[in-house]
Amino acid sequence: MSTEASSAPPADRGSERAIRLLFVIQLVSMGAMEMSGPFWPVHLRALVGSEGLFAFAAIAVYVGPMLGIMLTSAFWGRIGDRRGHKPMMIRALMGLALTQLALAFCTDVWAILALRFMQGACAGFIAPAQAYGVAVVSPLRRARLFAFLQVSTNVGSLGGAMAGGLILDTASFFWINTTAALLCASCALATWVLLPAATHSGPAPAAKSATTEPGRQAWRRAPIVGLLFIIGLLLMSRMLTQTTFSLYVRSVFGVDNWVAGLCYGLLALGFVVSAPRWARHFEGKSWPEVLPQVAVVAAACAVLTALAGFTHLVAVFVAIHFAWGLLLGATTPVLTALISTAAGPRHQGHVLGVAQSTGQFASITGIALGMGFTQVAGLEHIYAFVALFYAMVVVVVAVMRRRSRSAPAATAPEQLPS
């Protein structure tokens, strides 16, 4: 990780230090939130006697924060564009700390669900952190920045889940939430004291066209709206197996739960290993140059997930998930960097907030569709639908490229700095 940390930020030492601190703050805060993530059903089971209420609560406790983020990210992003993104990071971290502390003392199921929704609505740390990073780094390193920050989220999530399990084995759920609240409050203090105020490093050429339009319209312009749609499809493809993954592994391969955990971890590990390298590969390329390669990656994901649905060899299934993770490193960080470049410096918070809202909406939709496909077609066919969604990404990219050729004047301002 240290090698990537030194290469991801720009050469300026002040900016490099700021991005390294941002990496650590995001890793710790996201890890703190994931400490409770896998164990909410265990906690809710002890609080709920009704099977129907438990089934609802076990879904709502995860969907609630996602819905809150989806509804408020663009709003907080607009405020960040006006007031600064560092205050928005502090606001988000304090929102996480206060809601986690309240959850530690809460034993009513409906109050827990309301607090989880408030947690998403009041927090939303990732978008302002991305916007802050954009204001600090050189535009040439933007793709590497987004990969760097997404790696911190993934590593924090893996470490947080393990730490939460250790706490639950030795103490109670109360201490998971209390520890998370203290960690988020510490991150807010570190952000306030240690991170410098962001100053724009200079607009990229793509910013010229973005700054002439009202902020609320910026995300609707080409190519941003098309890139958002592609990101949504990619996230839906990934989330289709979210709720049924462990059931699929156990029913098809007849193995223990640790194998399902291994596959899940290897998918994340593949992303962590490959994302910074993919970012360097795509640096300095315009979106018409990047999208055909993203389409090739999506096609490869379609082939891999189709093979995952056909194989009955657990070793092949495990290897496929690591390879799938390697390919995913070339998707959302790279596309988010293109969106950021096309947005221009005035609207970073708003547009990245819209991107985060899109991601949350896509994740919720993917989870719901995955459950629906499982009920209609059967658990054994879920990976066929994953492959189909990746194939849809290839089609959308082809349509975007065709439209860009028919309107060359519209695509010229969207070039990344070279």
Secondary structure, DSSP 8 states (H G I E B T S, - for coil): -HHHHHHSS-S-HHHHHHHHHHHHHHHHHHHHHHTTGGGHHHHHHHH---HHHHHHHHHHHHHHHHHHHHHHHHHHHHHHHHH-HHHHHHHHHHHHHHHHHHHHH---HHHHHHHHHHHHHH---HHHHHHHHHHHS-GGGHHHHHHHHHHHHHHHHHHHHHHHHHHHHHS-HHHHHHHHHHHHHHHHHHHHHHS---------TTHHHHTTS-HHHHTTSTTHHHHHHHHHHHHHHHHTTTTTHHHHHHHHH---HHHHHHHHHHHHHHHHHHHHHHHHHHTT--HHHHHHHHHHHHHHHHHHHHHHHH---HHHHHHHHHHHHHHHTTSHHHHHHHHHHHH-GGGHHHHHHHHHHHHHHHHHHHHHHHHHHHHHH-GGGHHHHHHHHHHHHHHHHHHHHHHHHH-HHHHGGG----
